[in-house]
Amino acid sequence: MLLVAIAMGYGAGTILNLSAMSSLADIADHHELNTDRRQEGIFYSTRTFVGKVTGAFGLLIGGIAIAIIGWPIGVKTATEVSPNTTFDLGLIEVSHTLKTIFWVLTGSSFLLRSGCSRR
């Protein structure tokens, strides 16, 4: 069950990333129609920068979570980690997967209501 939840989370994240990148092209086209200037580089570089910032923030949160559950330092084999600590690590992963699914569904609902068309 855990593997299914993880696979769904990663699959949903991939779909969200592809949808965001294709929507960015539509936004750049719409911006050009309104301003007569082509600036897709600004849109894509901003998206890349925000992705890097959120990735760094995720590493920070992950480090804090591992410190909170008391993950041991210098572990060489899985048998050196207590079952409770392993369970707590699994809870962190499941909560991350559920959060990802929530944001994918939220973002998808906004994309479906955006009214983008081929015109």
C-alpha positions, -999 to +999 in steps of 0.1 A: +000+000+000+028+024+008+045+017-025+012+025-043+009+058-025+045+067-033+040+058-070+008+079-071+026+108-055+055+108-080+032+102-109+010+131-099+040+153-094+052+145-129+018+153-144+017+186-125+052+196-137+043+188-174+010+207-171+027+237-155+053+238-183+028+236-211+006+262-194+036+285-192+038+285-230+001+295-232+007+322-206+037+335-227+015+336-258-013+354-240+012+379-226+026+385-261-009+392-274-015+418-247+019+435-248+033+428-283+065+416-266+078+380-265+092+373-230+089+335-225+125+335-211+113+356-182+085+332-175+106+300-177+135+314-157+111+325-130+096+290-129+131+275-127+141+298-099+110+291-079+116+254-084+151+257-070+139+277-040+112+252-032+136+223-036+160+239-012+131+246+012+121+209+009+157+198+018+155+221+049+122+207+060+134+171+054+165+177+075+144+191+103+120+161+101+149+136+102+163+155+132+129+154+150+124+116+146+159+110+158+175+094+128+208+079+139+241+093+125+267+069+111+243+039+105+259+012+083+230-013+081+192-011+085+193-033+115+209-006+135+178+016+132+150+010+156+116+000+141+099+030+157+123+054+139+118+035+106+080+038+111+083+075+118+103+079+086+075+061+067+050+085+082+070+115+069+070+099+034+033+092+034+025+128+046+047+141+017+029+119-008-005+130+004+005+166+003+017+162-033-015+146-043-035+174-027-015+201-046-018+182-079-055+180-075-058+217-065-036+228-094-054+206-118-087+222-108-074+256-115-060+245-148-094+230-158-112+263-149-087+286-165-106+289-198-076+284-220-085+278-256-068+276-290-080+310-299 
